[in-house]
Amino acid sequence: MKLPKLHSPKLAALSLRVGLAVILLYAAIASIVTPSDWVGYLPTILTSHLSGTLLLKFFSIYELLLAAWLLSGILVRYAALLTAATLAGIVASNFSLFQITFRDIALVFAAIALALLEDD
């Protein structure tokens, strides 16, 4: 049985937007609920100067806003590029934890793919 061809750039972009928003929402909500599980992922250079819990709250708000922006469908190319940069920054700043963060590289490229699909 041959499967029908599906070619829908709009559906692909929607799928990427929702998928990226879900991971941002999960990380933001989980870090608000149990900050002790997440504060260790913040770069030491920042936590040595500022409270890790406070930084985490601000970053969680940033992630929530970024997720909302992706879901809004407004200027998606820019939201996707900012998402890619954010995820790349997470990987780079946690390189010693690469066995955990390596999956984020696929998410970086998913965000880049979304930016390339969008024509805003």
C-alpha positions in Angstrom: 0.0 0.0 0.0 1.4 3.3 -1.1 1.0 6.3 1.3 -0.4 9.5 -0.2 2.1 12.3 -0.6 1.7 15.0 2.0 3.2 18.3 1.2 2.1 21.0 3.4 4.6 23.6 4.4 2.0 25.4 6.6 1.3 22.2 8.5 5.0 21.5 8.9 5.5 25.0 10.2 2.6 24.7 12.6 4.0 21.3 13.9 7.4 22.9 14.5 5.9 25.9 16.2 3.8 23.7 18.6 6.7 21.3 19.2 9.2 24.0 20.1 6.6 25.8 22.2 5.9 22.7 24.2 9.5 22.2 25.1 9.8 25.8 26.2 6.6 25.6 28.2 7.7 22.4 29.9 11.1 23.8 30.9 9.6 27.0 32.1 6.8 25.4 34.2 9.1 22.7 35.6 11.7 25.2 36.6 9.1 27.3 38.4 7.6 24.2 40.2 11.0 22.7 41.2 13.7 25.3 40.7 16.3 23.1 42.6 16.2 20.6 39.7 17.0 23.3 37.2 19.2 25.9 38.9 22.3 23.8 38.3 22.0 24.3 34.5 22.6 28.0 34.8 26.1 29.2 33.9 28.3 29.5 36.9 29.6 32.9 35.7 26.0 34.2 36.2 25.2 32.4 39.4 28.4 33.6 41.0 27.1 37.2 40.7 23.3 36.8 41.0 20.9 34.5 42.8 20.4 31.4 40.7 16.7 31.2 41.8 16.1 34.8 40.7 17.9 34.2 37.3 15.8 31.0 36.8 12.6 32.9 37.4 13.5 35.5 34.8 14.6 32.8 32.3 11.3 30.9 32.9 9.4 34.1 32.1 11.5 34.5 29.0 10.8 30.9 27.9 7.0 31.4 28.5 7.0 34.6 26.4 9.0 32.9 23.7 6.6 30.0 23.6 3.6 32.3 23.4 5.3 34.2 20.6 5.8 30.9 18.6 2.2 30.0 19.2 0.9 33.4 18.2 2.1 32.9 14.6 3.3 36.6 14.5 6.8 37.2 13.0 7.5 33.5 13.4 10.9 33.6 11.6 12.3 35.9 14.3 10.8 33.9 17.1 12.3 30.7 15.6 15.7 32.3 15.2 15.6 33.5 18.9 14.6 30.0 19.9 17.5 28.5 18.0 19.9 31.0 19.6 18.5 30.3 23.1 18.8 26.5 22.7 22.3 26.8 21.2 23.2 28.9 24.2 21.9 26.3 26.5 24.0 23.6 24.8 27.1 25.8 24.7 26.8 26.9 28.4 26.3 23.3 29.5 28.9 21.6 27.4 30.1 19.6 30.3 26.6 18.0 30.4 26.6 17.2 26.7 25.4 13.7 27.3 22.1 15.4 28.5 22.0 18.4 26.2 23.0 16.8 22.9 19.3 16.4 22.0 18.9 20.1 22.1 21.0 20.3 18.9 18.2 18.7 17.0 15.9 21.3 18.5 18.2 24.1 17.3 17.9 22.7 13.8 14.2 22.3 14.1 14.0 26.0 15.0 16.2 26.9 12.1 14.0 24.8 9.8 11.0 26.7 11.1 12.7 30.0 10.3 13.4 28.8 6.8 9.8 27.7 6.2 8.4 31.1 7.3 8.0 33.9 4.8 7.2 36.8 7.1 
